[in-house]
Amino acid sequence: MQICYIINMIRFLAAIDEKRGLAKGEKLPWSIPSDVSRYQELMKTKGANILVGRKTYEQMTSVLDGLNVFIATRSYNPTSKVIIVENVKDFLRGYDLNKDIWVIGGAKVFEEALEFADELWLTEIEGDYDCDVFFPEYKDTFVLSAELENQEEDGYKFHYRNYVSVK
Ligand SMILES: NC(=O)c1ccc[n+]([C@@H]2O[C@H](COP(=O)([O-])OP(=O)(O)OC[C@H]3O[C@@H](n4cnc5c(N)ncnc54)[C@H](OP(=O)(O)O)[C@@H]3O)[C@@H](O)[C@H]2O)c1
Protein backbone atom coordinates (compact mmCIF):
# COMPACT_ATOMS: atom_id res chain seq x y z
CA MET A 1 0.00 0.00 0.00
CA GLN A 2 1.30 3.43 -0.87
CA ILE A 3 1.08 6.16 1.72
CA CYS A 4 0.56 9.56 0.25
CA TYR A 5 1.45 12.62 2.31
CA ILE A 6 -0.11 15.86 1.24
CA ILE A 7 1.59 18.90 2.71
CA ASN A 8 -0.14 22.14 2.04
CA MET A 9 2.16 25.04 2.60
CA ILE A 10 0.85 28.32 3.93
CA ARG A 11 3.10 30.98 2.46
CA PHE A 12 3.12 34.72 2.97
CA LEU A 13 4.08 37.10 0.21
CA ALA A 14 4.86 40.72 1.14
CA ALA A 15 7.13 43.67 0.55
CA ILE A 16 8.27 45.52 3.67
CA ASP A 17 10.61 48.33 4.55
CA GLU A 18 13.22 48.14 7.30
CA LYS A 19 10.61 49.00 9.95
CA ARG A 20 8.32 46.26 8.62
CA GLY A 21 6.18 48.94 6.99
CA LEU A 22 3.68 47.68 4.40
CA ALA A 23 1.94 50.81 3.13
CA LYS A 24 1.28 54.47 3.76
CA GLY A 25 -2.10 56.11 3.17
CA GLU A 26 -3.37 52.82 1.67
CA LYS A 27 -0.67 52.88 -1.00
CA LEU A 28 2.75 51.32 -1.43
CA PRO A 29 5.24 54.14 -0.84
CA TRP A 30 7.70 52.58 -3.29
CA SER A 31 7.52 51.60 -6.91
CA ILE A 32 9.58 48.58 -7.94
CA PRO A 33 8.28 47.11 -11.22
CA SER A 34 10.41 43.95 -11.05
CA ASP A 35 9.02 43.17 -7.60
CA VAL A 36 5.45 43.56 -8.86
CA SER A 37 6.21 41.20 -11.76
CA ARG A 38 7.78 38.66 -9.45
CA TYR A 39 4.79 38.94 -7.14
CA GLN A 40 2.34 38.22 -9.93
CA GLU A 41 4.41 35.36 -11.32
CA LEU A 42 4.78 33.68 -7.93
CA MET A 43 1.07 33.74 -7.25
CA LYS A 44 0.36 32.20 -10.63
CA THR A 45 3.06 29.57 -10.77
CA LYS A 46 3.60 28.49 -7.19
CA GLY A 47 0.14 28.92 -5.84
CA ALA A 48 -3.39 28.62 -6.83
CA ASN A 49 -5.19 29.66 -3.70
CA ILE A 50 -4.90 33.21 -2.43
CA LEU A 51 -6.05 34.55 0.94
CA VAL A 52 -6.45 38.31 1.01
CA GLY A 53 -8.01 40.85 3.36
CA ARG A 54 -11.04 42.74 2.12
CA LYS A 55 -9.26 46.11 2.04
CA THR A 56 -6.31 44.80 0.04
CA TYR A 57 -8.66 42.91 -2.28
CA GLU A 58 -10.50 46.10 -3.12
CA GLN A 59 -7.22 47.68 -4.18
CA MET A 60 -6.05 44.86 -6.43
CA THR A 61 -8.94 42.94 -7.96
CA SER A 62 -7.61 42.92 -11.52
CA VAL A 63 -4.28 41.42 -10.40
CA LEU A 64 -6.20 38.52 -8.91
CA ASP A 65 -8.25 37.73 -12.00
CA GLY A 66 -8.20 34.02 -12.75
CA LEU A 67 -6.89 33.02 -9.33
CA ASN A 68 -8.76 31.11 -6.67
CA VAL A 69 -9.40 33.91 -4.19
CA PHE A 70 -10.46 33.65 -0.56
CA ILE A 71 -11.39 37.04 0.91
CA ALA A 72 -11.23 37.64 4.65
CA THR A 73 -14.26 39.74 5.55
CA ARG A 74 -16.99 39.86 8.10
CA SER A 75 -19.22 42.15 6.08
CA TYR A 76 -18.41 42.27 2.39
CA ASN A 77 -20.77 41.09 -0.35
CA PRO A 78 -18.58 40.37 -3.35
CA THR A 79 -19.84 40.71 -6.86
CA SER A 80 -17.15 38.54 -8.44
CA LYS A 81 -16.46 34.84 -8.02
CA VAL A 82 -14.59 34.62 -4.73
CA ILE A 83 -14.91 32.62 -1.53
CA ILE A 84 -15.63 34.42 1.73
CA VAL A 85 -13.60 33.64 4.86
CA GLU A 86 -15.34 34.96 7.96
CA ASN A 87 -12.69 33.83 10.41
CA VAL A 88 -9.06 33.73 9.28
CA LYS A 89 -7.77 31.59 12.13
CA ASP A 90 -10.52 28.97 11.82
CA PHE A 91 -10.03 28.88 8.06
CA LEU A 92 -6.28 28.26 8.28
CA ARG A 93 -6.60 25.85 11.20
CA GLY A 94 -8.88 23.68 9.11
CA TYR A 95 -7.13 24.29 5.79
CA ASP A 96 -6.99 21.00 3.96
CA LEU A 97 -7.43 21.87 0.34
CA ASN A 98 -5.09 19.98 -1.92
CA LYS A 99 -3.13 23.10 -2.79
CA ASP A 100 -0.69 25.55 -1.29
CA ILE A 101 -2.05 28.90 -0.29
CA TRP A 102 -0.50 32.35 -0.56
CA VAL A 103 -1.48 34.84 2.11
CA ILE A 104 -0.99 38.25 0.53
CA GLY A 105 -2.10 40.67 3.26
CA GLY A 106 -2.84 43.25 4.29
CA ALA A 107 -1.62 44.04 7.74
CA LYS A 108 -4.63 42.69 9.65
CA VAL A 109 -4.64 39.43 7.76
CA PHE A 110 -0.88 38.94 8.13
CA GLU A 111 -1.22 39.51 11.85
CA GLU A 112 -4.13 37.08 12.23
CA ALA A 113 -2.51 34.41 10.07
CA LEU A 114 1.14 34.56 11.13
CA GLU A 115 0.95 31.68 13.61
CA PHE A 116 -0.16 29.38 10.75
CA ALA A 117 2.52 30.40 8.23
CA ASP A 118 5.07 27.81 7.10
CA GLU A 119 7.10 30.20 4.97
CA LEU A 120 7.45 33.94 4.50
CA TRP A 121 8.55 35.17 1.08
CA LEU A 122 9.57 38.74 1.72
CA THR A 123 10.92 41.58 -0.33
CA GLU A 124 12.85 43.58 2.24
CA ILE A 125 13.37 47.14 1.04
CA GLU A 126 16.14 49.23 2.54
CA GLY A 127 14.96 52.46 4.20
CA ASP A 128 12.11 53.74 6.33
CA TYR A 129 9.06 54.84 4.30
CA ASP A 130 7.06 56.24 7.23
CA CYS A 131 4.39 53.57 6.77
CA ASP A 132 1.17 53.46 8.76
CA VAL A 133 0.46 49.73 8.52
CA PHE A 134 3.01 47.06 9.44
CA PHE A 135 3.90 43.44 8.91
CA PRO A 136 3.96 41.59 12.25
CA GLU A 137 7.20 40.85 14.10
CA TYR A 138 8.50 37.57 12.65
CA LYS A 139 12.15 37.16 13.54
CA ASP A 140 11.39 35.38 16.83
CA THR A 141 9.53 32.55 15.17
CA PHE A 142 11.02 32.36 11.66
CA VAL A 143 14.57 31.83 10.44
CA LEU A 144 16.16 32.79 7.14
CA SER A 145 16.09 29.87 4.70
CA ALA A 146 16.99 31.43 1.35
CA GLU A 147 18.24 34.72 0.01
CA LEU A 148 18.89 35.94 -3.52
CA GLU A 149 21.67 38.33 -4.45
CA ASN A 150 21.14 42.00 -3.55
CA GLN A 151 18.68 43.80 -5.83
CA GLU A 152 18.63 47.40 -7.03
CA GLU A 153 16.14 49.16 -9.28
CA ASP A 154 15.28 52.83 -9.77
CA GLY A 155 17.31 53.77 -6.71
CA TYR A 156 15.63 51.19 -4.45
CA LYS A 157 17.87 48.65 -2.77
CA PHE A 158 16.05 45.49 -1.73
CA HIS A 159 16.46 41.83 -0.86
CA TYR A 160 14.43 38.73 -1.66
CA ARG A 161 14.50 36.66 1.51
CA ASN A 162 12.57 33.56 2.51
CA TYR A 163 12.01 32.50 6.10
CA VAL A 164 10.70 29.24 7.54
CA SER A 165 8.76 28.75 10.70
CA VAL A 166 10.57 27.26 13.67
CA LYS A 167 7.40 26.72 15.67
N1 LIG B 1 3.52 45.83 1.09
C1 LIG B 1 2.79 44.73 0.84
O1 LIG B 1 3.31 43.68 0.47
C2 LIG B 1 1.31 44.78 1.07
C3 LIG B 1 0.55 43.63 0.84
C4 LIG B 1 -0.82 43.67 1.04
C5 LIG B 1 -1.43 44.83 1.47
N2 LIG B 1 -0.67 45.94 1.70
C6 LIG B 1 -1.30 47.16 2.20
O2 LIG B 1 -1.98 46.87 3.42
C7 LIG B 1 -3.06 47.79 3.56
C8 LIG B 1 -4.30 47.04 3.98
O3 LIG B 1 -4.09 46.38 5.21
P1 LIG B 1 -5.24 46.42 6.30
O4 LIG B 1 -4.74 45.73 7.51
O5 LIG B 1 -5.74 47.81 6.43
O6 LIG B 1 -6.43 45.61 5.60
P2 LIG B 1 -6.56 44.09 5.08
O7 LIG B 1 -5.83 43.15 6.00
O8 LIG B 1 -6.26 44.03 3.64
O9 LIG B 1 -8.13 43.88 5.23
C9 LIG B 1 -8.72 44.06 6.50
C10 LIG B 1 -10.11 43.50 6.44
O10 LIG B 1 -10.06 42.06 6.37
C11 LIG B 1 -11.12 41.52 7.11
N3 LIG B 1 -10.56 40.76 8.22
C12 LIG B 1 -9.47 41.07 8.97
N4 LIG B 1 -9.26 40.11 9.90
C13 LIG B 1 -10.22 39.19 9.70
C14 LIG B 1 -10.53 37.97 10.34
N5 LIG B 1 -9.82 37.52 11.36
N6 LIG B 1 -11.58 37.27 9.89
C15 LIG B 1 -12.33 37.72 8.85
N7 LIG B 1 -12.08 38.88 8.21
C16 LIG B 1 -11.05 39.59 8.65
C17 LIG B 1 -11.99 42.70 7.57
O11 LIG B 1 -12.87 42.95 6.49
P3 LIG B 1 -14.34 43.63 6.65
O12 LIG B 1 -14.08 45.02 7.12
O13 LIG B 1 -14.92 43.55 5.28
O14 LIG B 1 -15.09 42.78 7.66
C18 LIG B 1 -10.95 43.80 7.66
O15 LIG B 1 -11.51 45.09 7.61
C19 LIG B 1 -3.22 48.48 2.22
O16 LIG B 1 -2.76 49.81 2.33
C20 LIG B 1 -2.34 47.70 1.28
O17 LIG B 1 -1.78 48.53 0.28
C21 LIG B 1 0.68 45.94 1.51
The ligand as an SDF file (V2000), in Angstrom:
LIG
                    3D

 48 52  0  0  0  0  0  0  0  0999 V2000
    3.5240   45.8260    1.0870 N   0  0  0  0  0  0  0  0  0  0  0  0
    2.7890   44.7330    0.8440 C   0  0  0  0  0  0  0  0  0  0  0  0
    3.3090   43.6760    0.4670 O   0  0  0  0  0  0  0  0  0  0  0  0
    1.3050   44.7820    1.0720 C   0  0  0  0  0  0  0  0  0  0  0  0
    0.5520   43.6280    0.8430 C   0  0  0  0  0  0  0  0  0  0  0  0
   -0.8180   43.6650    1.0390 C   0  0  0  0  0  0  0  0  0  0  0  0
   -1.4280   44.8340    1.4710 C   0  0  0  0  0  0  0  0  0  0  0  0
   -0.6690   45.9420    1.7010 N   0  0  0  0  0  0  0  0  0  0  0  0
   -1.2990   47.1640    2.1990 C   0  0  0  0  0  0  0  0  0  0  0  0
   -1.9800   46.8670    3.4180 O   0  0  0  0  0  0  0  0  0  0  0  0
   -3.0630   47.7860    3.5570 C   0  0  0  0  0  0  0  0  0  0  0  0
   -4.3000   47.0370    3.9760 C   0  0  0  0  0  0  0  0  0  0  0  0
   -4.0910   46.3830    5.2100 O   0  0  0  0  0  0  0  0  0  0  0  0
   -5.2440   46.4170    6.3010 P   0  0  0  0  0  0  0  0  0  0  0  0
   -4.7410   45.7300    7.5130 O   0  0  0  0  0  0  0  0  0  0  0  0
   -5.7420   47.8140    6.4340 O   0  0  0  0  0  0  0  0  0  0  0  0
   -6.4290   45.6100    5.6000 O   0  0  0  0  0  0  0  0  0  0  0  0
   -6.5570   44.0870    5.0800 P   0  0  0  0  0  0  0  0  0  0  0  0
   -5.8290   43.1550    6.0000 O   0  0  0  0  0  0  0  0  0  0  0  0
   -6.2560   44.0260    3.6380 O   0  0  0  0  0  0  0  0  0  0  0  0
   -8.1330   43.8840    5.2300 O   0  0  0  0  0  0  0  0  0  0  0  0
   -8.7150   44.0630    6.4950 C   0  0  0  0  0  0  0  0  0  0  0  0
  -10.1100   43.5010    6.4360 C   0  0  0  0  0  0  0  0  0  0  0  0
  -10.0590   42.0650    6.3690 O   0  0  0  0  0  0  0  0  0  0  0  0
  -11.1200   41.5190    7.1110 C   0  0  0  0  0  0  0  0  0  0  0  0
  -10.5610   40.7580    8.2220 N   0  0  0  0  0  0  0  0  0  0  0  0
   -9.4720   41.0680    8.9720 C   0  0  0  0  0  0  0  0  0  0  0  0
   -9.2630   40.1140    9.9000 N   0  0  0  0  0  0  0  0  0  0  0  0
  -10.2200   39.1920    9.7000 C   0  0  0  0  0  0  0  0  0  0  0  0
  -10.5290   37.9750   10.3410 C   0  0  0  0  0  0  0  0  0  0  0  0
   -9.8240   37.5210   11.3620 N   0  0  0  0  0  0  0  0  0  0  0  0
  -11.5790   37.2650    9.8910 N   0  0  0  0  0  0  0  0  0  0  0  0
  -12.3350   37.7190    8.8450 C   0  0  0  0  0  0  0  0  0  0  0  0
  -12.0810   38.8760    8.2080 N   0  0  0  0  0  0  0  0  0  0  0  0
  -11.0540   39.5940    8.6450 C   0  0  0  0  0  0  0  0  0  0  0  0
  -11.9860   42.6990    7.5690 C   0  0  0  0  0  0  0  0  0  0  0  0
  -12.8680   42.9530    6.4860 O   0  0  0  0  0  0  0  0  0  0  0  0
  -14.3380   43.6300    6.6520 P   0  0  0  0  0  0  0  0  0  0  0  0
  -14.0840   45.0210    7.1220 O   0  0  0  0  0  0  0  0  0  0  0  0
  -14.9220   43.5470    5.2760 O   0  0  0  0  0  0  0  0  0  0  0  0
  -15.0860   42.7810    7.6600 O   0  0  0  0  0  0  0  0  0  0  0  0
  -10.9500   43.8030    7.6620 C   0  0  0  0  0  0  0  0  0  0  0  0
  -11.5080   45.0930    7.6050 O   0  0  0  0  0  0  0  0  0  0  0  0
   -3.2190   48.4810    2.2190 C   0  0  0  0  0  0  0  0  0  0  0  0
   -2.7620   49.8140    2.3270 O   0  0  0  0  0  0  0  0  0  0  0  0
   -2.3430   47.6990    1.2760 C   0  0  0  0  0  0  0  0  0  0  0  0
   -1.7760   48.5300    0.2750 O   0  0  0  0  0  0  0  0  0  0  0  0
    0.6790   45.9410    1.5090 C   0  0  0  0  0  0  0  0  0  0  0  0
  1  2  1  0
  2  3  2  0
  2  4  1  0
  4  5  1  0
  4 48  2  0
  5  6  2  0
  6  7  1  0
  7  8  2  0
  8  9  1  0
  8 48  1  0
  9 10  1  0
  9 46  1  0
 10 11  1  0
 11 12  1  0
 11 44  1  0
 12 13  1  0
 13 14  1  0
 14 15  2  0
 14 16  1  0
 14 17  1  0
 17 18  1  0
 18 19  2  0
 18 20  1  0
 18 21  1  0
 21 22  1  0
 22 23  1  0
 23 24  1  0
 23 42  1  0
 24 25  1  0
 25 26  1  0
 25 36  1  0
 26 27  1  0
 26 35  1  0
 27 28  2  0
 28 29  1  0
 29 30  1  0
 29 35  2  0
 30 31  1  0
 30 32  2  0
 32 33  1  0
 33 34  2  0
 34 35  1  0
 36 37  1  0
 36 42  1  0
 37 38  1  0
 38 39  2  0
 38 40  1  0
 38 41  1  0
 42 43  1  0
 44 45  1  0
 44 46  1  0
 46 47  1  0
M  CHG  2   8   1  16  -1
M  END
$$$$
